[in-house]
Amino acid sequence: MLPFSQPPVTRAADHYDGQVLATSRWFRWAGPLAVLVLAAILRLWNLGRPRELVFDETFYVKDAWTLFNNGYESTWPDKADALFAAGQANIFLSDPSFVVHPPLGKWLIALGMAFWGADSSWGWRIVTALIGVLAVAVLMLIARRLFGSTVLAVIAGFLLAIDGHAIVMSRVALLDNSVMFFALLGFGAVLLDRDWHAARLAASLARRRDGGVELAWGPTLWWRPWLLAAGLAFGLTSSVKWSGFYFLAAFGVYVVVVDALARRRAGVPFWLSAALLKQAPANFLLMVPVAAATFLASWTGWFVTRGGYYRDWAETAGAAWTGAFSWVPLPLQSFWHYQVAAYGYHVNVETPHPYQANPLTWLFMIRPTSMYFRSSSAGENGCGFTSCAEAITGIGNPIIWWAATIAAFYLVYRLARYRQWRVGLILTGLAAGYLPWLMYLNRTVFQFYTIAFEPYLILGLTFVIGLLLGETRGSDGAPVADEERAARRRLAGIRVVVIFLAMAALVSAFFYPLWTGMQTPFLFWQLHIWLPSWR
């Protein structure tokens, strides 16, 4: 296979002998719609249970409510969680709270509370749940564009829809689901820019050749709307958590690499120099300023009020900058001081936690996060057994998660062997969400952070599924030499995929009570402890 040639997976679902589903009009809308309905049911059913703040909801839900009321995150009295859950939501104080994450994710949580009330646990979580459903829709759109197959798009959406990690992170009011969603939008924008750029580059080079212009470097393309959209999306990601800047950096580099290779294929003599010295600066100006402006805009509440943490730091005696930067407005000086303090907290937090998980173990799901657990004896809290358990455990569907991890390692090999651009794009998303955490192996971090890159694990697994499903023609469009052997191989691949999807669905049904806080016999909970570290 030639470098960056179209891989077999691109038409893996549209050439099966007698396969009507892939090409029939009803499946093209009914398949994705069914997956969306399933995703919504799994995320919205009994969303208000438990009616108490679980895990880090104690920070983000209360911060969201004070942000909505004060314009900045403020403090609460001692033992506020129980009072808040009981409906006493307006007992917050006016003193500022030192928070280390940007405000956008909390504004989104506050949106649901504004509509349903701060005393509604449904209201705390509804926006996060809807974001989880939308992520399934966006993933299917991306998979359809990436693979050229409705079947593979539906499979990708189905896997994300039924995976426990994605379900749990959609049912608790934390920030990471929003990180995942906005980063996925940025990924989609970069995907769309690839074709946009290729078409405009070819047209520009053709005009230059027709005019007899030397093609030594090629043009600088300034109008790339999808790069602007990507900058906006990654800016929104960073406005939820700082880790969004890793996605901006990773895909900024990716776009430069894609541009260089496009110029090489187009016959531009100095293709590498042109990509680095001409197009890369333009890409930077298209992506970074809009991302930075978006990040600053997310702090509007902090800027327009005076009560936020460090809001007036620069106005205290001896604090303001002097010398070359003395011209910087005092609010921006205070803002910079706040960001430096938050960064210092991030890189130095090493407080032990019973559910912390070393990033080296994330892909293998060694230590999932317990968001909520309550045990009951017979007759207590409606327990009808000798003992009962209620749990919300951020554990993925083991069948899906471990298969996706194997697929990710295979994709690394496949990129080195075939240099397929689809594989490179998927691995870039995975690397942006995962590799930076390897710099902080001693930090207190958790398995649930992996939701940020789970969509790319799913896309990688879907790519491999596409290979298993097979095709009747080679990647160059020529007929396969042995049609009968190809048909047998294709049939075997279909059987493997169907069995895998059925097993994944059954495992999700088995684990669903532990993802949603349902009360079960304690023995039932124990049956899900497949590894000792899952306790």
N, C-alpha and C positions, 0 to 999 in steps of 0.2 A: 504494500500500500504506500502511495506517495505521501510525503509530509503534508499535513493539514488537508488531506483529501477527505471527502465525505465518508464517514464511517458507516458500517452496515446498519447501525441502529437507526439511521435517519428515516428509513422506510420500512422499519421492522414490523409495522402493524398494518400496512396498507396493501400488501401483496400476497396475503395468505390465500391459497386456493379455496374458493368457496366461502371466504370469510366476509360475511355481509355486514357485520356490526361495524367494522371500521369505516366503511364507506357509506353506510346508510344515514340519511339525514336525521332520523330520529335519535340515533345514538350520539350524534355529534352535539346535541343539546341535552338529551335525556341522561346520558352518562355523567357529564359534569354536574348537572343539576342534582342527580341522585347523590353524588358524593358530597355536594354542598349541604344538602338536607341532612345527610348522615352526620357530617361534621357539626352542624348546628345542634342537632339533637344531643350528641355526645357532650357538647360543651355547655349547653344551656339547661339541660334537665337538672332540676333540683339545685340550681346554681347558688342559691342562698344558704345552702347547708355546708358547713355548720354556721350558725349565726353568731360567730365570734371571729375576732381577728386571728388569722393563722400565720405562723412564721413571720416573715418580714412585712406582712400587711400592717403590723403594729407601727411600722415607720411610714410606709408609703400612703396608706389610707388616711391616717391622721395628718400627715404632711399635706396631702392633697386637699383636705378640708380647710386647713388653715391657709393654704395658698389661695384657695378660692375666696376666702373671706377677708384675708389681710393683704393679699398680694405677695406674701412671702411666707416661708415655713416658720412657724412659731412653736413654742414649747407647750407642754401639757402638764397638769398636776400629777403627782404620784398615783399609781394604780388607776390610770385613766382608761385602760383597755376595757375593763369590765363595765365601767360607766358608759363608755362610748358604745359598746355593743348593746347596752340596755336602753339606748336612745338618747343619752345625755351627750350630744355631740358638740354643744357650744360651751364647753368648759375650758377651752383652750385659753392660753395666756397671750399677752402681746409681746412678750420677750422673744427675740429671734432664736431660732434653732440652727445649729451648725449642721448643714446637710452637705453631702459630698457628691450628689448626683444632680445634673441639670433638671430644670423643672418640667419639661414637656410631658414626660410619662405621667407625672403627678397631675398635670392639668387634664390629661385624658381620663384618669381615674375620677377626678373631680367632676368631669362632665356627666358621668353617670349618676353621681351623688346629687348633682344639681337637679336632675330630672326626677330621680326616685327618692331623694332624701338621704341625709347622712345616717339615718337610723335603719336603712335598708341594706342588708348584706348583699342582696341582689344588685342594688345600686353601686356598691363598692366594686363589683366584679364585672358588670355587664359590658363595659367598653373593652376590657381586656378580653372577654369571651368573643365579642364581635370581631375584634382584631384577629383572634385565632381563626375564626371562620373565613374572614377575608384573606388571610394568609394562604389558606387552602385554595381559594379561587385564584389568587395571584400565581401560586405555584403551578396550577394547571395551565394557566395562560403561558407561563414561561416554558413549561415542558412541551406544550404544543408548538411553540415557536422554535424551541431548541432541537426537538427531535422530529418535527414534522409528522406527528402521529397523535391522533385523538385517543387511541387506546393507551399509549404510554402516558399521555397527559392524565387520563382518568386513573391509571394505576398509581402515578405519583401522588395525585390528590388523595386517593384512597388510603395510601400508606400514611400520609401525614394526618389524615382525618382520624384514623383509628389508633395512632401511636399514643401510648400513655403519657410520655413526656410532653408532647404537644397538647394533649388534653388537659393535663394538670396545670401547665403554665398558662392555659387559657381560662382556667377556673379559679385562679388566685390572683389577687390584685397586686402583682409585682411589676417591675419595669421591663423585664427581659423579653416578654412577648412583643412589646413595642419595638425593642431593639431588633428583634428578628424580622418583624414586618417591614420596617422602613429600610433595613439593609437589603431585604428581598426586592423591594421596589427599585433600589439602586442597581441591584444585579440585573433586573429586567431592563432598566434603561441602558446599561452598558451593552447588553445583548442586542438591543435595537440599534444602538449606535454603530455596532460592527457592520451591519448591512448598509446603513445610511452612509457611513464613511467610505466604504468600499465603492458604492455607486458614485458618490460625488468625486472621489479621487480618480476613478476611471474616466468620468466625463471631463474633468479638468485636464487630465493628461492627454486625452484625445484631442481636445481643443488646441492644446499647446503643440502637439505633433502636427496637426493640420496647419497650424500657423508657422511651422518651422522653428519653434522655440526650443532651445536646449533644455533637456530634461535632467540636468545634473542632480538637482535636489528635489525637484517637484514643488507643488504649491503648498502654501499654508492654509488650511481650511479653518476658517473662523466660525462659520455658522454650523454648529453641531448641536442642535436643540436637545438631543438625548443626553449629551454630556452635561448640559445645564440641568436637565432633570435628574441626572445621577448625582450631581453636586448638591442639589436640593434634598434628594432622598438621604444621602449620607450625612448632610447637615442635620436633618431631622433625627437620624439615628444617633448622632453625637449629642443632640439636644435631649436625649433620654438618658444615655450613659456615654461617658467619654470613650468607651471602647468602639463607638461608631467611627472615630477617627482612624482606627486601624483599617476599616473597610474603605474609607476614602483613600488612604495611602496605597493599599494593596491594589485597588482597581485603577488608581491613577497610574501606577507602574504597568499594570496589565494593558491599559489602553496604549501606552507608549510602545510596548512590545508588539501589539496588534498593528499599530500604525507602521512600525518599521517593516514588519513582514509583508504588509500590504504593498508597500513601496518596492520591496524587493521583488515580489511577484509581478508587479507592474513594469519592471525593467528600469527603475530609477537607479542610476549608477551609484550615487552616494546615499543609499537608502537609510543606512544607520545614522549617519550624520544629520540627514534631513529630519528623521524622526526625533532625534535627541535635541538638535539645536534650533529647528524651525517649528515643528508641530508640537513638541512637548511644552514649550512655554505657552503656546496658545491653549493647549489642554489645561494647563495649570490655571490660567486666567478664566477659563470656562467653568471649572469645577470648584476651585478652592474659595474664591471670594464669595460665591453664593452659599457655600457650606458655612463659611465663617459668619456671614450675615444672618443666616438662619439660626446658628447657634446663639448669637448675640440677641436676636429677636426673642428667643425662647425665655430670656431673662428679663423681659419687659417689666413684669411685676416687681422685680427687685429694683430695677432702675427708677420706676415712677413712684415708688414709695420710699420712705426713709427708715423703715423699721427692720429691714433685712440684716442678716448677719454680715458684719464688716461693711455695711452700706456707707457709713461715714468715717471709715478708717483713715482715709487720706486727709480728713479735716482735723484730725487730732494733732496736737503740737508735735512737731518734729517728724511726722510720718510721711508727709508729701515728698514726692521725688524732687530732686534738685539737678542742676546741670542740664545735659542735653535733652532729657525727657521731662523737664519741668513744665513744658507746654501742654502735656497730656491732661485732658479734663480730669478733675478730681474723682468723679464717679468711676471713670475707667481705671484710674489708679487703684481705687478701692476694689473694683471688680478683679483686677489682675492679682491683687494681694489675696483675695478670696480663693481664686483658682489655684494659686501656688499652695495655699494652705490645704485645699482639698486634695491636690496631687500628693502632697506630703503624707496625708492620711492614707491615701490609696496604696502607695508603695510600701508603707510601713506597717499596715495592719497585719498582725500575726497572732491575734488573740485566739487561743485554741477553741475549737467548736466540735461537738460530737459528730456533726455531719459534714465537716469539711472534707474535701476530696482533692487530692493532688491532681493537677492537670494531666500528668502522665497516665492516669488511670481513666480519664474521661471516656475515651473511645471504647473502653471495655466495660463501662458502667459498673465499676466496682463498688462505689459508695453513693447510692442515690440519696436524695434529700428527703427526709421525713418532714412534711409540712405540718402535719397534724396527726395526733394519735390519742385515743381515749379508750381505756378498757372499762368494762362494766361487769358486774356480777349478776346472777339470775335475779330478775325482778327490778334491777336498777336501770334507769333510763330506757325502759321498755325492752330490756334484754330478756329473750325467751329461752336462753340456753344456760348452761352452767356458767359460762363466761363469754363475753362478747368483746369485739374490737371495732373501732371506727378509725380509719386511717386515710390520709391523703399523702401518698408517697410519690415523689417525682421520679418514677422509674419508667423508662421506655418499655415498649413491647420488646421483650428479649429477642424474639425471632427477627423482628424488623431491625432492631438496633445492631445486633451482632452481624447480621447479614450485610447491613449497610457499611459497617466497619471493614468487613472483609472486602467489600466492593471498593471502598476507598483505597485500600492498599493495592488492589488490582489496578485501579485507575492510575496510580503513580507509575506502576510498571507500563501500563498501556501508553501513557504520555511519553515516557522515555523511548518506547519501542516504535510507536506510530506517529507521535506528535500531532494528535488530533485536537483541533481547536476546541471542540465541545468539551473534551476531557480537561483541557487546560483551563477553560472558563469555570467549570464546576470546581476544580481543585483550588482555583484562586479564591472562590467564595469560602471553601472549607478552611484554607490557610488563613484568610483574613479573620475568621471568627475564632480560630483555635490556636495557631502558632504563637501569637503574641503572649498568650498566657504561660507559655513555657519559660518566659523570662522571669516569672514570679512563682517559682515552685514552692517558696517558703511562705507565701501569703496565705491568708485564710480565704479560700475560695471554695466554690460548691459545684456539684455536678449540674445543677439546673442552669448554670451559665451556658451550657451547651445548646440550649434552644436557639441561640444566635446563629449557629451553623448547622442545625439539624436539617433545614431544607436542602442543603447541598449534599448531605449524606443521602437524603432521599433521592435527589437527582442522580447521584452516582449509582445508587442501587437500581434506579429505573433504567439507567444506561445499560447496565449489565443484564437486566431483564430483557431489554430490547435485543441484545445479542443472543440471548437464549431463544427468543421467539423466532429469530432468523428471517431470511428473505429468499426470494426466488431468483434474484439477479445480483450480480457482483456490484461492488461499489462504483465501478466505472460504467455501469449500465449494460454490460455484456451479459448474455445468458450464462448461468452456471453450467459447467460442463456436464455434471451428473444430476439431472433434475430429480430423479427418483431418490438418490441418496439425500439430496437437499430437502426433499419433501419428508423423508423419514426423520431427518434431524430436526426439521421444523416441528413436526408433530411431537417428538420427544420433548423439545423445548417448551411447547405449549403445555404439555402435561406437567412438567416440573413447575412452571410458573403458576398454573392453576392450583396445584397442591400447596405451593408456598403461600399464595394469597389466602387460601382457605385456612391453613394452619395459623397464619397471622391473625385472621379474623377471630378464630376460636380462642387464641391466646389473649387477644384484647377483651373478649367477652369474659374470660376467666379473671383477668386483672381489673376490670372496670370498677368493681366495688372498692378496690384499694386506691383508685384514682379520684374517687368522688365522695369519700367520707361516709359510705353506706355502712350501717351496722351489720356485722356478720359474726358467726361463731368464731371464737378465738382460734380454733383449729383451722378454720378456713384461711385466716390471716397467715398462720404458720406454714400452710401449704405453698405460699408464695415466696417463702424465703429460700430461693434457689442457691444463693451464696451466703455464707456466714456473715459477710460484711453488709448484707441487705437488712440486717436487724436494726 
